Amino acid sequence: MVFTHVSDVVRQVDEQKLKHSKLAKRILFISYDGMTDPLGQSQVIPYLQGLTKFGFHFTILSCEKSGAFEKNKDQVNASLKNYPIEWVTIPYHKTPPVFSSIYDVWQLWKKASQLHSKQQYNLVHTRPGVTALIGIWLKKKYNVKFLNDIREFYADSRVDGGMWNKNQFFYRTIYNYFKKKESEALLVNDGIVCLTHAAEKIIKSMPEYKAEIPFEVIPCSADMDLFDPEKITEITKRQLKKQLGIAENDVVVTYLGSVGGWYLTDEMMQCFKVICDKIQNIKFLFISPHQHVLIRGKALHWGLQANQVITVHAKRNEVPVYLSLSSFSLFFIKPCYSKLSSSPTKHGEIMAMGIPVISNSGVGDVKEIIKDTRSGFTIDTFNEESFAAIAEFINIERRTEGNQIRIAGIQYYGLVQAVEKYRKIYNKILKD
């Protein structure tokens, strides 16, 4: 083909872009978590960026908290700039409880309806709970394909977490409503994703589950590029240890993340007291975004010395440096029915750093992963005998081969594998 003018070239390029755009599958991704929240930046945007390489175009519809939105919106927009991803937001409302969520559902429904009238989406991809209500509606009203991404057992997690008291009529009614909607989602969805094999077994045992529906287990991914121990020098680690008052021969046990709620701070302190009684040169380093006064108060309550527990606040890009000081990393999470569907992001990040993990059973696939990869130690009960077994493990193990743990972490929690699994299920759902 011969072009006689620059405008002919531009027109040809534009025509190719338009053709590609028409051929692309259009996906509406709805999230009640904001893209300006840590979850959106670590567990939504990287997946969608990866999926655009396979011809999928996205609209993200998210509820954004005002403070985080103002602080981080430019960063999110910059991360989406070079991808076929449109970002549409509505304000998130927290008060009054329940009624604010009803208002948010109405906002999401109205906005999703407007967007679909313009875009004619091929697929709606939602997380459980509030946003799944919109997925069900789009499926039933417009026959839009519906991917039911069951990243938690939503209604049960609200009960297990103490947010909904089923002894009260009001919350029991809400619980029953969402349980009914979870069943309806299983009946009408065109594909299912969950985070754990433990959840997969439960979902596939439900009477509403249909065996012919595409199904993928996709754990929360970790940023293997950010959490890379090879990028941290020994000089940096020595300087940081000196700054924190950690001696070169100290055994360092870290805890990464928030405390309280699902995260069993008292049990961890109890455990650490037992460890400290058996191992003298040991420090407990909390890499936590908040509640440092509470952490130190809990430490004193359980008889720990002030110099045995260190608390630090770290920006996300600083977390790997602090984690690199770890001999081991420990986390205890409340073992309950809803947590069988949970995949702790921190587990993948710790494994990416090549650090042995100490945890408890009853949380997703954590115990099975640790056992299969020989990457740490788990307990089934929170008592002195179990805590003593942890101390013995630390004494004997001291440090496992970190590179083997990292390789296993990439296998289980790598973003590339997660994107490939999403590509597979998208293609299965949209094959016709």
Phi and psi in degrees as a GROMACS rama.xvg file:
@    title "Ramachandran Plot"
@    xaxis  label "Phi"
@    yaxis  label "Psi"
@TYPE xy
-105.482  126.773  VAL-2
-100.194  132.471  PHE-3
-98.6276  -8.00276  THR-4
-153.76  150.796  HIS-5
-56.0697  -36.3471  VAL-6
-62.2424  -29.7951  SER-7
-65.0472  -39.9834  ASP-8
-63.1814  -47.9448  VAL-9
-59.4339  -44.3179  VAL-10
-62.6812  -41.0306  ARG-11
-62.8619  -43.9717  GLN-12
-61.534  -43.9793  VAL-13
-63.1056  -38.4506  ASP-14
-64.8854  -40.3806  GLU-15
-64.5737  -42.2265  GLN-16
-61.0993  -43.6602  LYS-17
-63.9032  -41.7496  LEU-18
-61.4649  -45.3861  LYS-19
-62.2069  -39.9472  HIS-20
-63.8514  -39.3173  SER-21
-69.379  -32.8886  LYS-22
-77.0091  -24.0787  LEU-23
-64.9137  146.146  ALA-24
-83.8385  130.283  LYS-25
-98.6951  124.18  ARG-26
-117.146  130.987  ILE-27
-100.229  114.048  LEU-28
-103.641  119.27  PHE-29
-112.325  128.058  ILE-30
-134.284  130.501  SER-31
-79.1565  -20.6827  TYR-32
-82.4917  141.235  ASP-33
-77.8421  152.342  GLY-34
-72.2801  -18.0173  MET-35
-87.9606  -1.47871  THR-36
-87.8792  159.049  ASP-37
-55.3629  -38.4095  PRO-38
-61.8073  -43.1931  LEU-39
-61.6566  -39.5296  GLY-40
-76.5814  -26.0469  GLN-41
-102.296  -28.3249  SER-42
-122.499  7.51907  GLN-43
-126.882  -63.2131  VAL-44
-56.9048  -45.9398  ILE-45
-60.6611  -36.4677  PRO-46
-63.019  -49.3694  TYR-47
-67.2311  -37.58  LEU-48
-57.8996  -45.1918  GLN-49
-63.9952  -37.1818  GLY-50
-72.9523  -24.052  LEU-51
-63.105  -23.7758  THR-52
-65.4695  -17.4129  LYS-53
-103.731  18.1992  PHE-54
90.0714  14.5831  GLY-55
-96.7214  133.126  PHE-56
-110.667  138.537  HIS-57
-120.718  147.301  PHE-58
-116.959  121.567  THR-59
-94.565  123.461  ILE-60
-112.181  112.986  LEU-61
-133.291  154.671  SER-62
-95.4539  123.867  CYS-63
-114.462  130.998  GLU-64
-75.9462  135.242  LYS-65
-57.1149  -46.7667  SER-66
-62.458  -49.3172  GLY-67
-65.5528  -35.9101  ALA-68
-63.9635  -48.5069  PHE-69
-63.507  -35.9958  GLU-70
-75.2278  -37.4331  LYS-71
-118.502  0.599568  ASN-72
-62.8519  -37.4213  LYS-73
-65.6959  -38.1696  ASP-74
-64.5331  -42.1244  GLN-75
-66.9963  -45.858  VAL-76
-58.3016  -40.0285  ASN-77
-64.4761  -37.6317  ALA-78
-69.8783  -22.6027  SER-79
-97.7669  -10.5242  LEU-80
-53.2011  -43.0261  LYS-81
-96.7633  19.1629  ASN-82
-125.291  152.782  TYR-83
-76.7494  62.8504  PRO-84
-129.119  116.524  ILE-85
-94.1478  139.973  GLU-86
-119.28  117.598  TRP-87
-117.851  133.056  VAL-88
-123.85  153.088  THR-89
-131.144  155.078  ILE-90
-70.3358  141.141  PRO-91
-88.1583  138.036  TYR-92
-119.378  132.575  HIS-93
-103.914  -30.2154  LYS-94
-126.422  149.768  THR-95
-71.6758  153.834  PRO-96
-53.5187  147.155  PRO-97
69.069  -55.3728  VAL-98
-65.1894  -33.7752  PHE-99
-65.8745  -36.1269  SER-100
-68.3256  -37.8518  SER-101
-60.8327  -41.8255  ILE-102
-64.401  -40.3799  TYR-103
-63.9291  -38.3186  ASP-104
-60.2933  -43.3521  VAL-105
-62.734  -42.1822  TRP-106
-62.2043  -44.399  GLN-107
-63.0521  -44.0949  LEU-108
-60.0943  -46.7335  TRP-109
-63.3931  -45.64  LYS-110
-68.1809  -41.6256  LYS-111
-62.3159  -38.8309  ALA-112
-63.3775  -44.3264  SER-113
-62.7873  -45.0303  GLN-114
-63.8204  -43.3061  LEU-115
-66.6475  -34.4396  HIS-116
-62.8036  -27.6935  SER-117
-90.691  -40.9946  LYS-118
-96.6936  -26.3682  GLN-119
52.9388  69.7887  GLN-120
-66.9583  145.154  TYR-121
-82.7852  -27.1954  ASN-122
-151.014  139.483  LEU-123
-112.226  129.691  VAL-124
-118.144  116.16  HIS-125
-128.941  156.959  THR-126
-89.7735  172.123  ARG-127
-75.0018  169.362  PRO-128
84.3817  -128.182  GLY-129
-56.2044  -50  VAL-130
-72.3184  -25.9462  THR-131
-63.065  -27.6302  ALA-132
-60.341  -37.7464  LEU-133
-72.8955  -37.6126  ILE-134
-61.1264  -43.6778  GLY-135
-60.7984  -44.8455  ILE-136
-63.6186  -45.2099  TRP-137
-63.8532  -35.321  LEU-138
-65.9121  -47.3168  LYS-139
-75.2985  -35.9736  LYS-140
-80.3353  -44.8679  LYS-141
-119.223  1.99613  TYR-142
58.3391  34.86  ASN-143
-74.0747  132.904  VAL-144
-56.9439  141.466  LYS-145
-126.738  113.795  PHE-146
-95.0225  117.326  LEU-147
-95.1758  96.455  ASN-148
-91.2596  92.4479  ASP-149
-86.1006  79.5453  ILE-150
-83.5231  -4.65436  ARG-151
-163.79  158.543  GLU-152
-82.9893  90.7383  PHE-153
-56.3891  -57.4805  TYR-154
-62.2476  -43.0206  ALA-155
-68.7523  -30.9741  ASP-156
-67.2337  -33.475  SER-157
-68.3822  -34.3584  ARG-158
-74.2397  -49.3206  VAL-159
-60.9263  -32.1141  ASP-160
-85.0882  0.172038  GLY-161
81.1363  9.11157  GLY-162
-81.2089  -32.7953  MET-163
-119.321  122.062  TRP-164
-95.9771  106.732  ASN-165
-67.1352  -12.0377  LYS-166
-74.9412  -15.3038  ASN-167
-97.0129  132.532  GLN-168
-54.6765  -42.3276  PHE-169
-59.1672  -50.9546  PHE-170
-75.0416  -30.4829  TYR-171
-63.6378  -37.9878  ARG-172
-65.0755  -43.3947  THR-173
-64.345  -43.8004  ILE-174
-57.8599  -49.0142  TYR-175
-62.6245  -36.0878  ASN-176
-63.0821  -48.2556  TYR-177
-70.1925  -32.6139  PHE-178
-63.2141  -39.6482  LYS-179
-64.1336  -41.2181  LYS-180
-68.8308  -33.8518  LYS-181
-62.9675  -39.6387  GLU-182
-65.6558  -41.3019  SER-183
-64.0616  -39.6528  GLU-184
-60.0959  -39.9595  ALA-185
-66.028  -31.7578  LEU-186
-74.2193  -35.3811  LEU-187
-104.783  -11.0781  VAL-188
-68.9119  160.023  ASN-189
-106.835  -3.1657  ASP-190
-174.315  152.696  GLY-191
-130.431  137.086  ILE-192
-123.731  139.061  VAL-193
-137.274  170.607  CYS-194
-89.3754  -24.2896  LEU-195
-136.663  156.189  THR-196
-71.5359  -27.3386  HIS-197
-62.7581  -43.2783  ALA-198
-67.7569  -37.771  ALA-199
-56.9063  -44.2199  GLU-200
-61.7581  -40.9625  LYS-201
-66.9761  -46.8075  ILE-202
-61.9403  -42.8907  ILE-203
-71.6973  -13.1926  LYS-204
-90.2643  -6.91104  SER-205
-76.155  141.377  MET-206
-62.4222  -25.264  PRO-207
-80.419  -15.3128  GLU-208
-67.1727  137.226  TYR-209
-113.782  121.104  LYS-210
-62.2604  -24.5219  ALA-211
-79.9203  -9.14631  GLU-212
-75.6208  132.552  ILE-213
-57.4369  141.247  PRO-214
-142.012  133.646  PHE-215
-136.36  140.617  GLU-216
-99.9365  117.54  VAL-217
-132.117  98.8742  ILE-218
-63.6118  163.195  PRO-219
-59.6015  134.282  CYS-220
-89.5245  154.397  SER-221
-113.198  150.481  ALA-222
-80.5326  95.3617  ASP-223
-69.2932  -20.7406  MET-224
-76.7721  -42.1873  ASP-225
-70.3086  -46.2306  LEU-226
-91.0613  76.0242  PHE-227
-130.788  109.586  ASP-228
-63.1687  -22.8132  PRO-229
-67.5014  -17.4638  GLU-230
-86.9299  -1.41071  LYS-231
-114.488  123.04  ILE-232
-83.2203  157.877  THR-233
-64.1647  -33.2299  GLU-234
-62.9109  -44.6768  ILE-235
-59.7654  -43.0968  THR-236
-65.8592  -41.7919  LYS-237
-64.1617  -41.3707  ARG-238
-64.0982  -41.1306  GLN-239
-68.043  -40.3748  LEU-240
-59.7645  -44.4474  LYS-241
-61.5974  -42.8024  LYS-242
-61.6314  -35.6168  GLN-243
-91.7766  -3.27081  LEU-244
77.6269  32.1629  GLY-245
-105.064  124.277  ILE-246
-76.2278  157.539  ALA-247
-61.4828  -31.5736  GLU-248
-95.2772  6.47658  ASN-249
-71.4863  142.249  ASP-250
-85.5206  125.745  VAL-251
-110.973  121.162  VAL-252
-108.18  121.206  VAL-253
-102.014  156.582  THR-254
-127.821  129.813  TYR-255
-113.427  124.791  LEU-256
118.575  -170.949  GLY-257
-71.4937  161.125  SER-258
-118.953  164.816  VAL-259
83.5651  172.53  GLY-260
64.6423  -119.736  GLY-261
-69.4161  -23.4223  TRP-262
-92.4681  118.7  TYR-263
-86.8662  82.9225  LEU-264
-64.7654  -43.2995  THR-265
-61.5876  -44.8358  ASP-266
-64.1557  -36.9269  GLU-267
-66.9044  -39.6473  MET-268
-67.182  -40.5612  MET-269
-57.6319  -47.2647  GLN-270
-61.1629  -44.6574  CYS-271
-66.7403  -32.2256  PHE-272
-62.585  -42.582  LYS-273
-63.1636  -43.2039  VAL-274
-62.4597  -44.7476  ILE-275
-62.356  -33.1483  CYS-276
-69.1884  -21.0931  ASP-277
-106.559  -22.6939  LYS-278
-128.354  120.012  ILE-279
-77.4962  -48.4664  GLN-280
-89.9006  70.0856  ASN-281
-135.847  143.739  ILE-282
-129.746  146.884  LYS-283
-111.762  115.162  PHE-284
-107.967  113.789  LEU-285
-92.1679  116.353  PHE-286
-101.022  91.0809  ILE-287
-135.339  142.037  SER-288
-76.0958  -15.6538  PRO-289
-160.197  -179.947  HIS-290
58.0696  39.7198  GLN-291
-66.869  -33.794  HIS-292
-64.3404  -42.0119  VAL-293
-61.7138  -44.2839  LEU-294
-59.6153  -47.9456  ILE-295
-66.7874  -34.1908  ARG-296
-65.0423  -41.6609  GLY-297
-64.0146  -38.947  LYS-298
-61.1238  -46.3724  ALA-299
-64.4483  -38.9694  LEU-300
-58.8519  -36.7217  HIS-301
-93.3001  13.5134  TRP-302
83.2852  20.2486  GLY-303
-89.412  149.085  LEU-304
-78.1413  150.731  GLN-305
-57.8963  -35.1177  ALA-306
-82.258  -2.06536  ASN-307
-89.4255  -18.8533  GLN-308
-121.524  123.329  VAL-309
-117.598  135.16  ILE-310
-118.047  136.997  THR-311
-138.483  147.134  VAL-312
-103.503  132.347  HIS-313
-133.2  137.03  ALA-314
-66.7681  160.485  LYS-315
-55.8994  -41.6909  ARG-316
-72.8498  -10.2052  ASN-317
-94.6218  -17.564  GLU-318
-56.2671  -46.4272  VAL-319
-57.7855  -34.6406  PRO-320
-64.8794  -45.6885  VAL-321
-66.0769  -40.7985  TYR-322
-61.8298  -31.4197  LEU-323
-63.6521  -15.4609  SER-324
-78.7045  -8.46774  LEU-325
-69.6078  135.231  SER-326
-86.8152  -36.3506  SER-327
-147.629  159.835  PHE-328
-128.557  136.059  SER-329
-122.928  137.322  LEU-330
-148.144  136.125  PHE-331
-113.569  128.242  PHE-332
-122.476  140.926  ILE-333
-53.6255  117.697  LYS-334
-82.6178  115.992  PRO-335
-155.074  172.615  CYS-336
-54.4925  -49.6769  TYR-337
-65.9124  -27.9195  SER-338
-76.0488  -6.99823  LYS-339
-66.191  -19.6078  LEU-340
-92.5648  2.74122  SER-341
-95.1465  139.663  SER-342
-123.606  97.4819  SER-343
-63.1603  120.534  PRO-344
-57.3679  -35.6215  THR-345
-60.1057  -30.7097  LYS-346
-63.0576  -46.6583  HIS-347
-63.5779  -39.0213  GLY-348
-67.2393  -38.7838  GLU-349
-67.6065  -43.6899  ILE-350
-64.225  -35.9487  MET-351
-60.1449  -30.3696  ALA-352
-84.83  0.508998  MET-353
73.4885  29.4616  GLY-354
-105.805  130.971  ILE-355
-62.9717  139.615  PRO-356
-106.779  136.259  VAL-357
-115.442  122.144  ILE-358
-150.095  -172.132  SER-359
-116.749  159.267  ASN-360
-79.2669  173.207  SER-361
87.5587  10.2221  GLY-362
-125.349  103.196  VAL-363
50.0775  -131.681  GLY-364
-105.018  15.3456  ASP-365
-56.2046  -49.507  VAL-366
-60.6894  -44.2775  LYS-367
-66.3242  -39.621  GLU-368
-65.0319  -45.6871  ILE-369
-61.1683  -42.5348  ILE-370
-66.4975  -46.9269  LYS-371
-64.8677  -33.334  ASP-372
-99.3265  -2.37105  THR-373
50.7718  46.5915  ARG-374
-111.348  21.2401  SER-375
162.592  -147.712  GLY-376
-149.543  137.801  PHE-377
-127.019  152.84  THR-378
-121.763  156.745  ILE-379
-103.781  -18.2037  ASP-380
-135.719  153.815  THR-381
-101.033  88.0076  PHE-382
-147.989  172.747  ASN-383
-62.578  -33.7942  GLU-384
-63.6437  -44.2514  GLU-385
-65.7858  -40.3858  SER-386
-66.518  -35.4392  PHE-387
-65.6286  -35.2251  ALA-388
-65.5944  -35.2154  ALA-389
-64.7835  -44.0274  ILE-390
-59.7767  -40.2022  ALA-391
-65.9565  -41.0133  GLU-392
-59.8986  -45.4046  PHE-393
-62.0403  -42.4146  ILE-394
-62.657  -41.8224  ASN-395
-79.6967  -44.4082  ILE-396
-77.3212  -46.5459  GLU-397
56.6629  -64.3345  ARG-398
-154.576  121.345  ARG-399
-80.9683  162.061  THR-400
-62.3154  108.132  GLU-401
-64.2861  -37.0749  GLY-402
-63.527  -36.0323  ASN-403
-65.3345  -38.5004  GLN-404
-66.4501  -42.9727  ILE-405
-61.6027  -44.5037  ARG-406
-59.0147  -44.1404  ILE-407
-64.8376  -37.9423  ALA-408
-62.7055  -40.8416  GLY-409
-63.2534  -39.9071  ILE-410
-61.2974  -43.3341  GLN-411
-86.3364  -38.1423  TYR-412
-119.768  12.2445  TYR-413
-70.487  141.397  GLY-414
-65.8779  -37.4308  LEU-415
-58.4753  -45.1708  VAL-416
-64.4428  -39.0788  GLN-417
-64.59  -45.8581  ALA-418
-61.8723  -40.727  VAL-419
-62.5306  -39.7008  GLU-420
-67.5004  -38.7422  LYS-421
-65.4167  -39.7007  TYR-422
-59.0273  -43.294  ARG-423
-60.8556  -46.7693  LYS-424
-74.0829  -34.0631  ILE-425
-59.1172  -47.63  TYR-426
-64.1114  -37.7731  ASN-427
-64.7072  -42.1216  LYS-428
-68.504  -38.8887  ILE-429
-98.0959  13.9945  LEU-430
-59.5214  -28.2705  LYS-431
